[in-house]
Amino acid sequence: MAELKFEITEHLGELGDNGRGWTKELNLVSWNDREPKYDIRDWSPDHSRMGKGLTLTADELVKLRDLLNGLEDLDSFE
């Protein structure tokens, strides 16, 4: 299996933590020297390991934002 190459080009923010040091983050990440994409996933404290996540283009992120903004009652999810 080929080695996965990644670079966090911009840390945009933390969404939460799992209580064991790992944090769920929104970052711009370049995978295998490609154009950076928006990425949501869990990261170890030193960013050397990661969990499964979701990678989005800018257009997909805008659509996700619009979908979330359109939800009537977000408070019911807390």
Legacy VTK file of the C-alpha trace (Angstrom):
# vtk DataFile Version 3.0
C-alpha trace
ASCII
DATASET POLYDATA
POINTS 78 float
0.000 0.000 0.000
1.323 3.440 -0.946
2.118 5.862 1.838
-0.481 8.559 2.415
1.031 12.034 2.238
-0.759 14.985 3.804
-0.097 18.549 4.853
-2.385 20.687 6.981
-2.071 23.972 5.114
-4.413 25.903 7.422
-5.974 25.087 10.787
-9.452 26.633 10.768
-10.748 25.524 14.157
-11.596 22.812 16.653
-15.095 21.356 16.809
-14.583 19.294 19.970
-12.431 16.729 21.710
-12.849 13.123 22.745
-11.431 13.509 26.262
-8.278 11.522 25.431
-6.333 14.305 23.739
-7.640 13.888 20.195
-9.585 16.796 18.690
-12.128 16.997 15.879
-10.927 19.795 13.621
-11.778 21.710 10.484
-8.612 22.201 8.440
-7.488 22.820 4.902
-5.503 19.700 4.000
-3.475 18.835 0.920
-3.623 15.072 0.297
-0.820 13.556 -1.819
0.358 16.989 -3.048
-3.070 17.881 -4.451
-4.988 21.127 -4.056
-6.027 21.594 -0.396
-9.610 20.719 0.539
-11.698 21.362 3.614
-11.375 18.446 5.980
-13.241 17.444 9.155
-11.706 14.608 11.198
-10.174 13.612 14.529
-6.460 14.297 14.971
-3.946 13.151 17.555
-2.328 15.951 19.615
0.782 16.088 17.387
-1.206 15.622 14.140
0.818 12.527 13.244
-2.267 10.265 13.320
-5.844 10.804 12.230
-9.234 9.178 12.351
-11.689 8.738 9.524
-13.067 11.968 8.250
-14.853 13.948 5.608
-13.150 15.969 2.871
-15.067 18.681 1.024
-14.432 21.048 -1.862
-15.201 24.727 -1.307
-18.498 24.315 -3.201
-19.487 21.329 -1.053
-18.644 23.249 2.128
-20.865 26.143 1.014
-23.712 23.708 0.304
-23.252 22.114 3.737
-23.333 25.560 5.352
-26.518 26.401 3.503
-28.131 23.106 4.542
-27.205 23.692 8.183
-28.440 27.280 8.074
-31.752 26.003 6.704
-32.390 23.642 9.616
-35.282 24.961 11.666
-34.410 23.745 15.145
-30.697 23.135 15.700
-31.172 23.519 19.453
-32.975 20.173 19.547
-29.678 18.415 18.687
-27.836 19.575 21.824
LINES 1 79
78 0 1 2 3 4 5 6 7 8 9 10 11 12 13 14 15 16 17 18 19 20 21 22 23 24 25 26 27 28 29 30 31 32 33 34 35 36 37 38 39 40 41 42 43 44 45 46 47 48 49 50 51 52 53 54 55 56 57 58 59 60 61 62 63 64 65 66 67 68 69 70 71 72 73 74 75 76 77
